[in-house]
Amino acid sequence: MQSTSESVLMWTGFVIFIIVMLVLDLVVFNKKVHEVKMKEALLTSLFWILLAIAFNLGVWKYLGQQKAMEFLAAYLIEESLSIDNLFVFIMIFAYFQVEPKYQHRILFWGIVGAMLLRAVFIITGVALINKFHWVIYIFGGFLLFTGIRMALDTGAKIEPDKNPVIKLVRRIFPVTTDHHQGSFFVRIDKKLFATSLFITLVMIEFTDLVFAVDSIPAVLSISKDPFIVYTSNVFAILGLRSLYFALSSIITYFRYLKYGLSAILFFVGVKMCISGFYKMPIGISLGVLVGILTLSIILSVLIPPKQPHSPA
């Protein structure tokens, strides 16, 4: 059992570490606006994955094997479900015609906002489950529904102009369609305008908020420890930005990944619904998660898409 001082020290150390990494990312490594190429994206993705592994080893050493396995399973769930965000990000950037050199900056600030919003979600979720255990069955049922809905989804078009959050932003600020060299706000004739990049950022944040409604309950099925849940979330979304640039050009080829992700949500939903009388070992959960992801990727590679019949 951790003492209060040890818990405060862990949280403080983690927050300081993340702040330092974000400052280095923005001020040192990406000070100059540029298009992130495949090689840079792959190396950065590898860096964040190795960093998550190193952190997990630290969890194993100081918090024990059980917590380390919980972190790994939570990280895999969050990382895999976050992949679904990439499809939406691609459509959002295409809709607003955001140049590749500005996408990194939007995703950077989107991640900062996501970390703050998810902290609120996680604290609230853990508190609800600890006080009212039956809430876990509601979360489980919601994930079952979401998994089925994702499998049946035919891919709706992104229509930001109909989004109530975007409508609210447009009421508060006049909006210019120009990107203004990567600025979120600009003054024109002494009047403050929001640029299309700021509208894009708001849309990215809103999208992450929607996905968090699915992913946070899924991670809470693995662990009720706020430190494990939050740190696994943070490492996953920090790696998501690099993963976007690495996979954006090829992710559409993984046709069966969506069904794999829906199967993961369904599995986690069942796990939560039966938690009252059967506690599934974390090792089994890890095996199922890895198996589903691996199978969906293999099927995407082995089974070619159907070619449309050409008229005779």
C-alpha positions as CSV (number, residue, x, y, z in Angstrom):
1,M,0.0,0.0,0.0
2,Q,1.4,3.4,-1.0
3,S,1.7,6.2,1.4
4,T,0.2,9.6,0.6
5,S,3.7,11.1,0.3
6,E,4.8,8.4,-2.2
7,S,1.6,8.9,-4.3
8,V,2.1,12.7,-4.4
9,L,5.8,12.2,-5.4
10,M,4.8,9.8,-8.2
11,W,2.2,12.2,-9.6
12,T,4.4,15.2,-9.3
13,G,7.3,13.5,-11.0
14,F,5.1,12.3,-13.8
15,V,3.6,15.7,-14.4
16,I,7.0,17.4,-14.4
17,F,8.3,14.8,-16.8
18,I,5.5,15.3,-19.3
19,I,5.8,19.1,-19.1
20,V,9.5,18.9,-19.8
21,M,8.9,16.5,-22.8
22,L,6.2,18.8,-24.3
23,V,8.4,21.9,-23.9
24,L,11.3,20.1,-25.6
25,D,9.0,18.9,-28.4
26,L,7.6,22.4,-29.1
27,V,10.6,24.6,-28.4
28,V,13.5,22.4,-29.5
29,F,12.6,19.6,-31.8
30,N,9.7,21.2,-33.7
31,K,10.6,24.9,-33.3
32,K,10.5,25.4,-37.1
33,V,7.2,24.8,-38.8
34,H,7.7,21.8,-41.2
35,E,6.0,18.8,-42.8
36,V,6.7,15.7,-40.8
37,K,8.1,13.0,-43.2
38,M,7.7,9.3,-42.8
39,K,11.2,8.7,-41.4
40,E,10.8,11.3,-38.7
41,A,7.4,10.1,-37.8
42,L,8.5,6.5,-37.5
43,L,11.5,7.4,-35.3
44,T,9.4,9.6,-33.1
45,S,6.7,6.9,-32.8
46,L,9.5,4.4,-31.8
47,F,10.8,6.9,-29.2
48,W,7.4,7.2,-27.5
49,I,6.8,3.4,-27.6
50,L,10.2,2.8,-26.0
51,L,9.5,5.5,-23.4
52,A,6.2,3.8,-22.5
53,I,8.0,0.5,-22.2
54,A,10.7,2.1,-20.0
55,F,8.0,3.6,-17.8
56,N,6.2,0.3,-17.6
57,L,9.5,-1.3,-16.3
58,G,9.6,1.4,-13.7
59,V,6.0,0.5,-12.7
60,W,7.0,-3.1,-12.4
61,K,10.0,-2.3,-10.2
62,Y,8.2,0.1,-7.8
63,L,4.6,-0.9,-7.9
64,G,4.8,-4.6,-8.7
65,Q,4.0,-7.1,-11.5
66,Q,0.2,-6.7,-11.3
67,K,0.3,-2.9,-11.8
68,A,2.8,-3.3,-14.6
69,M,0.5,-5.7,-16.5
70,E,-2.4,-3.4,-15.9
71,F,-0.5,-0.5,-17.4
72,L,0.5,-2.6,-20.4
73,A,-3.1,-3.7,-21.0
74,A,-4.5,-0.2,-20.5
75,Y,-1.8,1.2,-22.8
76,L,-2.6,-1.3,-25.6
77,I,-6.3,-0.7,-25.3
78,E,-5.9,3.1,-25.4
79,E,-3.3,3.0,-28.3
80,S,-5.4,0.6,-30.4
81,L,-8.7,2.6,-29.9
82,S,-6.8,5.8,-30.6
83,I,-6.0,4.4,-34.1
84,D,-9.6,4.9,-34.9
85,N,-9.0,8.7,-34.3
86,L,-6.5,8.7,-37.1
87,F,-9.2,8.1,-39.7
88,V,-11.2,11.0,-38.4
89,F,-8.1,13.3,-38.2
90,I,-7.4,12.6,-41.9
91,M,-10.9,13.6,-42.9
92,I,-10.8,16.7,-40.7
93,F,-7.5,17.9,-42.1
94,A,-8.7,17.2,-45.6
95,Y,-12.0,19.1,-45.0
96,F,-10.3,22.2,-43.7
97,Q,-7.5,21.9,-46.3
98,V,-4.8,22.1,-43.7
99,E,-1.3,22.0,-45.1
100,P,0.9,19.1,-43.8
101,K,3.4,21.6,-42.3
102,Y,0.7,23.0,-39.9
103,Q,-0.8,19.6,-38.9
104,H,1.9,18.9,-36.2
105,R,1.1,22.2,-34.4
106,I,-2.6,21.5,-34.3
107,L,-2.1,17.9,-33.0
108,F,0.4,19.2,-30.4
109,W,-2.1,21.6,-28.8
110,G,-4.9,19.0,-29.3
111,I,-2.9,16.6,-27.2
112,V,-2.4,19.1,-24.5
113,G,-6.1,19.7,-24.3
114,A,-6.8,15.9,-24.4
115,M,-4.6,15.3,-21.4
116,L,-6.5,17.9,-19.4
117,L,-9.9,16.6,-20.4
118,R,-9.0,13.0,-19.9
119,A,-7.8,13.7,-16.3
120,V,-11.3,15.0,-15.5
121,F,-12.9,11.9,-17.2
122,I,-10.6,9.5,-15.3
123,I,-11.0,11.1,-11.9
124,T,-14.8,11.2,-12.3
125,G,-15.0,7.6,-13.7
126,V,-12.9,6.1,-10.9
127,A,-14.8,8.0,-8.2
128,L,-18.2,6.8,-9.6
129,I,-17.0,3.1,-9.8
130,N,-15.6,3.2,-6.3
131,K,-18.7,4.8,-4.8
132,F,-21.4,3.1,-7.0
133,H,-20.0,-0.2,-8.3
134,W,-23.1,-0.8,-10.4
135,V,-21.9,2.0,-12.7
136,I,-19.4,-0.5,-14.1
137,Y,-22.3,-2.4,-15.6
138,I,-23.6,0.8,-17.3
139,F,-20.1,1.3,-18.7
140,G,-20.0,-2.3,-19.9
141,G,-23.3,-2.1,-21.6
142,F,-22.3,1.2,-23.3
143,L,-19.2,-0.5,-24.7
144,L,-21.2,-3.4,-26.0
145,F,-23.4,-1.0,-27.8
146,T,-20.5,1.0,-29.1
147,G,-18.6,-2.1,-30.3
148,I,-21.7,-3.2,-32.3
149,R,-22.3,0.3,-33.7
150,M,-18.6,0.6,-34.8
151,A,-18.8,-2.7,-36.6
152,L,-22.0,-1.7,-38.5
153,D,-20.8,1.9,-39.2
154,T,-20.5,2.6,-42.9
155,G,-18.4,5.7,-42.5
156,A,-20.4,8.9,-42.1
157,K,-19.0,12.1,-43.7
158,I,-17.4,14.7,-41.5
159,E,-19.6,17.8,-41.4
160,P,-18.0,20.4,-39.1
161,D,-20.4,23.1,-40.1
162,K,-23.2,21.2,-38.4
163,N,-21.3,20.7,-35.2
164,P,-22.8,22.7,-32.3
165,V,-19.3,23.4,-30.8
166,I,-18.1,24.8,-34.1
167,K,-21.3,26.9,-34.4
168,L,-20.6,28.3,-30.9
169,V,-17.0,29.3,-31.8
170,R,-18.2,31.0,-34.9
171,R,-20.7,33.0,-32.8
172,I,-18.0,34.1,-30.4
173,F,-15.3,34.9,-33.0
174,P,-15.5,36.0,-36.6
175,V,-13.6,33.4,-38.7
176,T,-11.2,33.9,-41.6
177,T,-10.6,31.0,-44.0
178,D,-6.9,31.9,-44.4
179,H,-4.4,29.9,-42.4
180,H,-2.3,33.0,-41.7
181,Q,1.0,31.1,-41.5
182,G,-0.1,28.7,-38.8
183,S,-1.6,31.2,-36.4
184,F,-4.8,30.4,-34.5
185,F,-5.8,34.0,-34.1
186,V,-5.1,37.1,-36.2
187,R,-6.0,40.8,-36.0
188,I,-7.6,42.3,-39.1
189,D,-8.4,46.0,-39.0
190,K,-7.9,45.9,-35.2
191,K,-10.5,43.1,-34.9
192,L,-9.7,39.6,-33.6
193,F,-10.4,36.8,-36.0
194,A,-10.1,33.0,-35.4
195,T,-8.4,31.3,-38.3
196,S,-9.5,28.1,-40.0
197,L,-6.6,26.4,-38.1
198,F,-8.3,27.2,-34.8
199,I,-11.6,25.8,-36.0
200,T,-9.7,22.7,-37.0
201,L,-8.1,22.5,-33.5
202,V,-11.6,22.8,-31.9
203,M,-12.8,20.0,-34.1
204,I,-9.9,17.8,-33.2
205,E,-10.5,18.4,-29.4
206,F,-14.2,17.6,-29.8
207,T,-13.4,14.4,-31.7
208,D,-11.0,13.3,-28.9
209,L,-13.7,14.1,-26.3
210,V,-16.1,11.8,-28.2
211,F,-13.5,9.0,-28.4
212,A,-12.6,9.4,-24.7
213,V,-16.2,8.5,-23.8
214,D,-15.5,5.1,-25.3
215,S,-11.9,4.6,-24.4
216,I,-11.9,5.7,-20.7
217,P,-14.5,3.1,-19.6
218,A,-12.6,0.5,-21.6
219,V,-9.4,1.3,-19.7
220,L,-11.3,1.4,-16.4
221,S,-12.2,-2.3,-17.0
222,I,-8.4,-3.0,-16.6
223,S,-7.5,-0.9,-13.6
224,K,-9.2,1.3,-11.1
225,D,-5.9,3.0,-10.1
226,P,-6.0,6.6,-11.4
227,F,-2.2,6.7,-11.7
228,I,-2.2,3.6,-14.0
229,V,-5.2,4.7,-16.0
230,Y,-4.0,8.3,-16.6
231,T,-0.3,7.5,-17.3
232,S,-1.3,4.8,-19.8
233,N,-3.7,7.3,-21.5
234,V,-1.0,10.0,-21.6
235,F,1.6,7.8,-23.2
236,A,-0.9,6.5,-25.8
237,I,-2.1,10.0,-26.9
238,L,1.5,11.3,-26.9
239,G,2.4,8.6,-29.3
240,L,-0.7,9.1,-31.3
241,R,0.5,12.3,-33.0
242,S,3.6,10.6,-34.4
243,L,1.6,7.6,-35.3
244,Y,-0.7,9.8,-37.4
245,F,2.1,11.0,-39.6
246,A,3.6,7.5,-39.8
247,L,0.3,5.8,-40.8
248,S,-1.8,8.5,-42.4
249,S,-0.8,7.4,-45.9
250,I,-1.3,3.7,-45.4
251,I,-4.0,3.3,-42.7
252,T,-6.8,3.1,-45.2
253,Y,-5.4,-0.2,-46.4
254,F,-6.1,-1.8,-42.9
255,R,-9.7,-2.5,-43.9
256,Y,-10.4,-5.0,-41.1
257,L,-8.9,-2.9,-38.3
258,K,-12.3,-1.2,-37.6
259,Y,-13.8,-4.7,-36.9
260,G,-10.8,-5.5,-34.7
261,L,-11.4,-2.3,-32.7
262,S,-15.1,-3.0,-32.4
263,A,-14.3,-6.6,-31.2
264,I,-12.0,-5.1,-28.5
265,L,-14.8,-2.8,-27.3
266,F,-17.3,-5.7,-27.3
267,F,-14.8,-7.9,-25.4
268,V,-14.1,-5.2,-22.8
269,G,-17.8,-4.5,-22.4
270,V,-18.4,-8.2,-21.7
271,K,-15.5,-8.2,-19.2
272,M,-17.1,-5.3,-17.3
273,C,-20.6,-6.8,-17.3
274,I,-19.4,-10.1,-15.8
275,S,-17.0,-8.5,-13.3
276,G,-19.5,-9.0,-10.5
277,F,-19.0,-12.8,-10.5
278,Y,-15.9,-13.4,-12.6
279,K,-12.6,-11.4,-12.5
280,M,-10.8,-12.1,-15.7
281,P,-7.0,-12.5,-15.2
282,I,-5.0,-9.6,-16.7
283,G,-2.9,-12.1,-18.6
284,I,-6.0,-13.4,-20.5
285,S,-7.1,-9.8,-21.3
286,L,-3.7,-9.0,-22.7
287,G,-3.7,-12.1,-24.8
288,V,-7.1,-11.4,-26.3
289,L,-6.3,-7.8,-27.0
290,V,-3.0,-8.7,-28.8
291,G,-4.7,-11.5,-30.7
292,I,-7.6,-9.4,-32.0
293,L,-5.3,-6.6,-33.2
294,T,-2.9,-9.1,-34.8
295,L,-5.7,-11.0,-36.6
296,S,-7.3,-7.8,-37.9
297,I,-4.0,-6.6,-39.4
298,I,-3.1,-10.0,-40.9
299,L,-6.6,-10.2,-42.5
300,S,-6.2,-6.7,-43.9
301,V,-2.9,-7.7,-45.5
302,L,-3.9,-11.2,-46.8
303,I,-7.4,-10.5,-48.1
304,P,-7.4,-8.0,-51.0
305,P,-10.3,-5.5,-51.4
306,K,-12.9,-6.5,-53.9
307,Q,-12.4,-4.9,-57.2
308,P,-15.5,-3.2,-58.7
309,H,-16.9,-5.1,-61.7
310,S,-16.2,-3.3,-64.9
311,P,-19.1,-3.0,-67.4
312,A,-19.0,-5.5,-70.2
